[in-house]
């Protein structure tokens, strides 16, 4: 993420700098590079398990010859559109089938922002809109020609301003919450990055039973078991994720429990899961507007005490009306996780991790021989 030009040169993909989903984004960039390399030879990949382990990423894939699958590749690869002012993002595949049963493919269009427009932008200019569309006629009928031309020009300028704001709220090129533009990242591999049957098989082989010890008594068994258990709980068809602290930092509020977020989303008809690398990640099939509705619902019950700067992302987001009003954060199963799994292990020792590369000049064989003779 710090050097997008390097990533593009090596993998043909551009990461979104400072994106909170960088761990999963790195996996999907690597899978994209592997997939496109396989497509050139009429082959496709099937990701078995793709994880972030310690300071590295690991992907396990199977490769098959499948020319028909290569044609379907444009539905599995796409871009991410990240808002420049908030955590909202949208993933869009490069193409889709015109009909489910046909072999005709079409480029994908960006989703429209009809449902969750930036209400605050409209609210700011409601009065201006009425004045622009219905200019007030002066009572004096003998208004000079110059005044008439001036009023007409002002009305036209106001209409232009309103049309620009309307284009922000209804145009998919802008964030529905803040009206900000999007950064484009990718291409990324947007299809599932885990094969759940294979993951469950691995978990069963690592799990101890009451009758016998684990089939594979590895030194890192507990760590692998916890990692694969977290992988098995992820939503397979949802790319990327939000970070709860990042969402709440935008509006300067305390973070709600994950159970509250999960109950709100499930009551609104959406799914949610965690992520194997980030303890406070939110993977959900809900659109960004619904995710921010959860934040607004929480703040209704727990008002913030900090004053938000007018024009800031948090000020705009909280100024929007709640679109989904039937959320209930107190009822539901909550954020369910399998018990008995060791998740998110801490570093085994202080300052543990990749060491700096070796420095200094390496001695040649002749120099070593001369040193021995001395």
Order of alpha helices (4+ residues) and beta strands (2+ residues): alpha-alpha-beta-beta-alpha-beta-beta-beta-beta-alpha-alpha-alpha-beta-alpha-alpha-beta-alpha-alpha-beta-beta-alpha-alpha-alpha
